[in-house]
């Protein structure tokens, strides 16, 4: 049963619907305040059109509400589809069958590594919500297979990422490449991609096949770009001319495309109309974009204890308030030349601090302690705060896409999924 604090937050959200649109506002909750206390709207002005002081002034006007325990929040989200997720987990562990013992061991390690299975969770929730809308008594076999395909594609991409990044751990567990070597890791990732493609083809639905295969193509292109060395990703490293549009496009391909395609596909298998399918696609898209912006904020704000690795600077810790570990050192993206939302906004502010940050990035951190200085400048120029506003904006759009589905436990969980994503940075 949903606890009282969650019910209160949902009632506040529903109350916002009765407020005239001109009176509604979306803004950034203060530190220690639950994001569920904010009235959401279909669209808000981009952060670049507001000053940081205006954003914080709006936040100051919001009532204080206690922060929700993220574990409790996730338990509440998964409740309507808990049995579905457990069945999927069992099926995934058996996906390799009686093949080579090392591949079997690798698959067991991959699917037992402690991931939260957020992507297939979204698939099941969209499936349940749209099934309710169109009078289906239960999920179809295609819904269930779609969730497995989604998780296999995501996991395969992580296995390959770990090889490319030479990561030894993920989610607190040893990676496949660290346990069995690069060759086995690459083959395991390839096998999962191949198996997901086979499952996809057997769904026998052309629209879904086109949607998901496009995602696989995008992921494959990213891998090819890394292999070729100086294409796409590498050519954009330390590129201080990167725009917010460039960043959002890259974030869509990296994170949001799979969530968007699988959300629409879930609606397809419920027999949904075109407008509902489009709404579910946009929910997944903007949820995924919010997720990526949050991840990029966390690159600047994580502590040594959360990472299990040495911290870059001490003074940045006071700005840290997140709920889960993502498994990489603080400032790793910036140090490697991958310029994300906080840096883009910091550079746009202008003034001496932005100019100093620009010079440090152009030097590719040659000076001692230059990374620590850059992290500090990103924070003091408002890069992190404006990025939080961007995450909030994407979250608001995602929430507005749920207006077409009926009230119920699945819809509540889809709403709370947005809160869970944002909770990591508040």
Phi, psi and omega in degrees: 000140181291133184286171188295323182294322178291319177300318181298320180293321178293322178297322179295319179297315181295326179297331181296333183294335182274356180274132177308143187301327181290339181267347181284155175214152174236132181207184187267119177296149177287164176304133178088001181251135180294136177295343179289354179277358185264134173288129183259150178227169184292327182207141175232158180298142178303148181304331184292344180269355179244148174280158179299322181296323178297317180299314182290328176298318178296320180297323181297334183280351184280149178288151177281130175226137184298144179291137181277139175298121183299327179293318176296319180299315180294321177298321178293319181297315187282343188309314182294341184233021184302313180294323179298316181293319179297319177296318178299317179301318179296317180296321181293322180293339180261006188293332181282334180071216182261047180274199185305135182306324181291323177291322177298314179296321179296317179297319179298319179295317182298310188271001176246017188277004173092013177294154184275351178059043183295321183294309176294333176299317177297318178303311181296320181292317176297319179299314180295318182294316181284330174297320177297319181297323185254016170077021177283138182282336180202173176289153177272167175299328179293321175304314184292319178294323179300319179298320179293317178300315181300314181291324179294318179296314180298314182294320178299320179294325178292320179299315179292321177301318180297326176293312183296322182270356181056044180279139178265335181224153172211134181056031178080003180241156179295141178281163180297319181293329178285333182271319188239355179099164184297319184299311180295320180298314179298316180295322178296315177298317178299319181298317180295319176299315181296316181294320178295324178294321178295314177301319181299313180299326183278358173289337174058041175225112188298320181297315180292319179302316179296317182298307186286323180295330176295322177295315178300321178297318180297317179296317180297324180293322177299315179298318179296321179297319177297316183296322180283346170087308189240023178258153172042271187301308184296323183290341181265359180293139181058025180273097183283358175268001181300136181260168177297324178296317177303315182297315182291324176298314180297320180294325177297311181297323186284319191234311193282335186298318181292318180295319180295311183295319182287328177294316177296319181298322177299320178293324178303313183286352172267359182075031185288156175286169183298320182293325177289318178300318179294320179297319179291323175299314182290328173300310180298321180298308186283331171297316179296321178294319177299318179300317182291319177299317178299314178304319182288328174294318182297336177299337181261346193238005184278150181264165178298321182294322180289331182268335187073023183221163181300141178280155180277315179218153180276320189289345179284344186297330183295343180266002187271128174202086182230169186252343183212159181273142175247356165086037174208157183294152179298131178079012184297317180298314180297316181299327181275358178092006178274102186271118186249187188308312182302321179289317180301313179293321179297319179291330181286343184293329182076172180095176185302319182295318178293322178294321178294318178299317178301316180296320179296316180295317180296333178279352182058038172060044180286327183282148177297138179067012181292328178294316178300319179295319179296318177301317179297317181294322178300321179288313186289337177274000178089010181300321181287317181296318181291328176293322175299321177295323177294316177300319178298318180298312180298322179297319179299318180294318178302315182296322181294337181286350181269001183296337186274352181255153187287157175296146180163179185295324180293316179296317178302319181291324176295322175295315181290336176300322176296316178299320181297319179298313183287333184302335183291343183245008180240000000 
